[in-house]
Amino acid sequence: GGVLQAEAVAVADRTWLKLKQFSLLSVRENAHGERTGCLHRLLGQSLRAHMDSHAAAHTLGVCVWALEQHWAFDPADTTTWTAATAVLGHVQAVGRHTHALLRGAAEADECEGAAE
């Protein structure tokens, strides 16, 4: 448990440092003191292009989980709207990637069906 988690954190920190060193990742601190990272757009595209559908689905699942941790929108509570707006672009991006993944899977199914 604890040892594996500490090792994972150390690996993540080393990875962030390398990506920052080559300007492939930018890290900012938000108003709450939390660090957030953003991958360079070309790196993200390259990583997605080299993933099979299983890896892409897993990665999207991790992204959805991370978004759920930060999503605190309540339409009846206007004090949650500003924070939700900050996450909204990420929600939209995950939606676009999910749509593309599902469209690709549907097209692959159609091709397999036509070959039979």
Secondary structure, 3 states (H helix, E strand, C coil): CHHHHHHHHHHHHHHHHHHHHCCCEEEEECCCCCEEEEECHHHHHHHHHCCCHHHHHHHHHHHHHHHHHHCCCCCCCHHHHHHHHHHHHHHHHHHHHHHHHHHHHHHHHHHHHHHC
